[in-house]
Amino acid sequence: MAALCSAASPAVSRAAALGLSARGPASLLPLRLRFAASAASTTEEGTDVDTVIPPDNRIPATIITGFLGSGKTTLLNHILTSHHGKRIAVIENEYGEVDIDGSLVAAQTAGAEDIMMLNNGCLCCTVRGDLVRMIGELVDKKKGKFDHLVIETTGLANPAPIIQTFYAEDAVFNDVKLDGVVTLVDSKHARLHLDEVKPKGIVNEAVQQIAYADRIIINKTDLVSEPEVSSLVERIRSINRMANLKRAQYGKVDL
């Protein structure tokens, strides 16, 4: 998942930089940051005793967001069908665009949410209700059978509430850590979404998706000219200068 997220969990610093901690439950963020620090050895003030911070062995999770038509379908199908040797669990939204071919399903667990084992070793399930409960069920039932969690949002979703879930909900925080937020941008139609005027008090979801991202995949670059791509990059940088940008066609990126 190196191309989709960062081992250093940049989403943590990204959320703090954007003032996420000031929004409701995420006021717990500073405390969570201290807990989630990477393994290190420190010396307590006034003593010669080293305090060793244990390694963070929680399951890393990546949020994939992007407006309708940005290429989430293609990217997720790539994750679920490629023989990349990685054990990735994907939680797709009920209203997501992914249609999983039945031939890819190796096994299926019946229940409120279907958890399917795919032929390439990945897991896929659909969340119809509470995301916190879905993550909890996935961890309880399949812990040890996957190494990374990928969560798809709807195209119209503001990612902030989902990010807050990882810091404000103990049921999630104790077992899963946010590793990154990946936003796909449709090169051809991005400007239409970014320029959309919303009613007073309503956020522009496309802007929010870019603002909270650690990784931004500028997809479908084959549909526009190089000057148009360069102009879009400048527009994205005006919203988020910290994220790593990657150009892609057909959602193909290294996992």
C-alpha positions in Angstrom: 0.0 0.0 0.0 3.0 2.3 -0.2 1.7 4.3 -3.1 -1.7 4.8 -1.4 -0.7 5.7 2.1 2.3 6.5 4.2 3.9 4.4 6.9 4.4 7.6 8.9 0.6 8.1 9.1 0.6 11.6 7.6 -3.2 11.8 8.0 -2.7 12.5 11.7 -0.6 15.6 11.1 -2.9 16.5 8.2 -6.0 16.4 10.3 -4.3 18.5 13.0 -3.1 21.1 10.5 -6.6 21.6 9.2 -8.1 22.1 12.6 -10.0 18.8 12.8 -9.5 18.7 16.5 -11.8 21.7 16.9 -14.7 19.9 15.3 -16.8 18.0 17.9 -15.5 14.7 19.1 -12.1 15.1 17.4 -11.1 17.4 20.3 -9.5 14.2 21.6 -7.0 14.4 18.8 -4.0 15.8 20.8 -4.3 12.9 23.3 -4.6 10.4 20.4 -1.5 11.8 18.8 0.5 11.2 21.9 -0.7 7.7 22.1 -0.1 7.0 18.5 3.5 8.1 18.4 5.9 5.7 16.8 8.2 3.6 18.9 10.9 5.6 20.6 13.1 5.7 23.7 12.9 8.8 25.9 14.4 9.8 29.2 12.1 11.0 32.0 12.9 14.5 33.3 15.1 14.4 36.3 15.9 10.7 36.1 18.2 8.4 34.2 15.4 5.9 33.5 14.6 5.3 29.8 10.9 5.2 29.0 10.2 2.9 26.0 7.1 3.7 24.0 5.8 0.3 22.6 5.3 -0.1 18.9 1.9 0.7 17.4 0.6 -2.7 16.2 -2.9 -1.6 15.3 -4.2 -2.4 11.9 -3.5 0.5 9.4 -6.5 1.9 7.5 -6.7 4.0 4.4 -9.7 6.1 3.4 -10.3 6.4 -0.4 -12.5 9.3 -1.4 -13.2 11.2 -4.6 -16.2 12.7 -6.4 -18.5 10.6 -8.6 -16.7 9.4 -11.7 -13.2 10.1 -10.3 -12.1 6.4 -10.6 -12.7 4.9 -7.2 -14.4 2.0 -8.9 -11.4 1.2 -11.1 -9.0 1.6 -8.2 -10.9 -0.6 -5.8 -11.4 -3.3 -8.5 -7.7 -3.1 -9.0 -7.1 -3.8 -5.3 -9.7 -6.6 -5.3 -8.6 -8.4 -8.4 -4.8 -8.0 -8.7 -2.5 -10.7 -7.4 -0.4 -8.3 -5.4 0.2 -10.7 -2.5 -1.2 -8.3 0.0 -4.1 -9.1 2.4 -6.3 -6.1 2.2 -9.8 -5.8 3.6 -12.0 -3.3 1.7 -15.2 -1.7 3.2 -17.3 -0.3 0.4 -20.2 1.9 0.9 -23.6 0.5 0.1 -24.0 3.2 -2.5 -20.5 2.8 -3.9 -19.8 2.2 -7.6 -17.9 -1.1 -7.2 -19.5 -4.2 -8.7 -17.6 -7.2 -7.6 -17.6 -10.0 -10.1 -19.0 -13.2 -8.6 -16.1 -15.2 -10.0 -13.8 -13.4 -7.7 -15.5 -14.6 -4.6 -13.9 -17.5 -2.8 -16.1 -17.6 0.3 -18.9 -15.5 1.8 -20.0 -15.1 5.4 -23.7 -14.5 5.9 -24.9 -11.8 8.3 -26.1 -8.3 8.6 -23.1 -7.3 6.4 -21.6 -9.7 3.8 -17.9 -10.4 4.3 -16.5 -12.0 1.1 -13.2 -13.6 0.8 -11.8 -13.0 -2.7 -9.6 -15.3 -4.7 -6.6 -13.0 -4.4 -6.7 -13.2 -0.6 -8.4 -9.8 0.0 -11.7 -9.3 1.9 -14.6 -7.2 0.8 -17.7 -6.1 2.7 -20.4 -3.6 2.3 -21.4 -1.2 5.1 -25.1 -0.4 5.3 -25.2 1.3 8.6 -22.8 2.2 11.4 -19.2 2.3 10.1 -17.9 1.8 13.7 -19.9 -1.4 14.1 -18.7 -2.6 10.7 -15.0 -2.1 11.5 -15.6 -3.8 14.9 -17.2 -6.8 13.3 -14.5 -7.1 10.7 -11.7 -7.0 13.3 -13.5 -9.5 15.6 -14.3 -12.0 12.8 -11.3 -11.6 10.5 -8.4 -10.3 12.7 -5.2 -11.9 11.6 -6.6 -12.6 8.1 -5.8 -9.1 6.7 -3.0 -6.6 7.1 -4.5 -3.4 5.9 -8.0 -1.9 5.8 -9.3 0.3 2.9 -12.5 2.3 3.4 -14.4 3.7 0.4 -16.6 6.7 0.8 -19.5 7.9 -1.3 -18.6 10.5 -4.0 -20.6 13.1 -2.1 -19.0 12.4 1.2 -17.2 15.0 3.3 -14.3 12.9 4.7 -14.0 14.8 8.0 -16.6 12.8 10.0 -15.0 9.5 8.9 -11.6 10.8 9.9 -13.0 11.8 13.3 -14.2 8.2 13.8 -10.6 7.0 14.1 -9.8 9.3 17.0 -13.2 9.7 18.8 -14.4 6.1 18.9 -12.5 3.8 21.3 -14.0 0.8 19.6 -12.1 1.8 16.4 -9.1 3.6 17.9 -7.9 0.6 20.0 -7.6 -1.8 17.1 -7.3 0.4 13.9 -5.1 3.5 13.1 -5.7 5.9 10.3 -2.8 5.6 7.9 -3.8 8.0 5.2 -6.5 9.6 3.1 -6.3 9.1 -0.6 -8.4 11.3 -2.9 -9.0 10.6 -6.6 -9.6 13.6 -8.8 -11.2 13.4 -12.2 -9.0 15.5 -14.5 -11.8 16.2 -16.9 -14.6 17.3 -14.6 -12.8 18.4 -11.4 -13.2 22.1 -12.1 -16.9 21.8 -12.3 -17.1 20.2 -8.8 -14.6 22.6 -7.3 -16.3 25.7 -8.7 -19.8 24.6 -7.6 -21.5 27.2 -5.4 -23.0 25.7 -2.4 -25.8 27.2 -0.2 -24.6 29.2 2.8 -23.4 26.8 5.6 -22.9 23.9 3.2 -19.3 22.8 2.5 -18.1 21.9 -1.0 -17.4 18.2 -0.7 -14.9 18.2 -3.6 -12.8 20.9 -1.9 -13.0 19.0 1.4 -11.9 15.8 -0.2 -8.8 17.5 -1.5 -8.1 19.5 1.7 -8.0 16.4 3.9 -6.0 14.2 1.6 -2.4 12.9 2.2 -2.3 11.4 -1.3 -4.0 12.8 -4.3 -4.3 10.7 -7.5 -5.0 12.9 -10.5 -6.8 10.3 -12.6 -7.9 10.2 -16.2 -5.1 12.4 -17.4 -5.4 10.8 -20.8 -8.7 12.7 -21.3 -7.2 16.2 -21.1 -4.2 18.1 -22.4 -1.0 18.6 -20.5 -1.7 22.3 -20.0 -5.1 21.4 -18.5 -3.5 18.9 -16.1 -0.9 21.5 -15.1 -3.6 24.0 -14.4 -5.5 21.5 -12.3 -2.4 20.7 -10.3 -2.0 24.4 -9.5 -5.6 24.5 -8.4 -5.2 21.5 -6.2 -2.0 23.0 -4.7 -3.9 26.1 -3.8 -6.1 24.0 -1.6 -3.6 21.5 -0.3 0.1 22.0 -0.6 1.1 19.1 1.8 -0.3 16.1 -0.1 1.7 13.9 -2.4 0.4 14.1 -6.0 0.4 11.3 -8.5 -0.9 11.2 -12.0 -2.7 8.1 -13.3 -4.8 6.7 -16.1 -7.5 4.2 -15.5 -6.8 4.3 -11.7 -3.6 2.3 -12.1 -1.2 2.9 -9.2 1.3 0.8 -7.4 0.0 -1.0 -4.3 
